[in-house]
Amino acid sequence: MLHIVRLLEQRFPAHAHLVVPILATAAGLGLLAGMVLLLNR
């Protein structure tokens, strides 16, 4: 997982500070979607 972050930082140095919040948001949304799917079964 961390090597993906490093790759993104090298490719988009100007946006490196955005990588972590975006990944955190994506993880949060995935968790939320998983919970909703579990509750709707």
N, C-alpha and C positions, 0 to 999 in steps of 0.2 A: 504493500500500500504506500509506504513512504517513498519508494523509488518513483512512483507515479507523480507524487508531489514534486520531487526534485526535477523530474523531466519537465513538468509544466513550468516550474520556476525558471529553468534554463531557456525554455522556448518563449515564454512571455515574462521577461524580467520586470516589465512595467506593471504587470498585473499579479505579481507574486503575492502581494498582500491580500488579493481577492480570493486566492485559491482555497485557503483554509475555511473562510466563512461559507463559500459556495459548497465545499465538501460537507461541512457541518450541516448546512441547510438541506442538502440532498439526503444525508443520513437521517435527519429528523423527519423529512417527508416520507422516506421509505419506511421508517418505524411507524409513523402515523398510518400510512396506507396498510401496513401489515396488521396493525391493531384493528382497523376498520374491517378488513377482510375477515379477521378471526371473529369479530363480534357479529358480522352479518351472516355467518354460516348457520 
